[in-house]
């Protein structure tokens, strides 16, 4: 899992450099799920929250499908 986390972080940096905000948000959601599986619940919530922030900073509609997927991930983590 730690290797997966490292690879995801590298992909996040790549997405940030290229301005690919949707990929960036999706990768943050993936790492949040990984953290959650590792038992790092605070880390999982932090990363999915960052993903939602990416959408909000970019003006993405809160009714868009990707935004709703991220909200559902947060709700699952909170539950």
Number of C-alpha atoms within 10 A of each C-alpha: 10 10 8 11 15 12 12 18 16 13 16 21 13 14 17 15 11 11 11 12 18 18 17 25 26 20 22 26 26 20 23 28 23 20 21 17 12 13 11 14 16 13 17 26 22 16 21 26 19 17 25 23 14 19 20 13 9 10 9 15 12 13 8 10 10 17 21 14 14 21 18 13 20 21 11 12 16 11 6
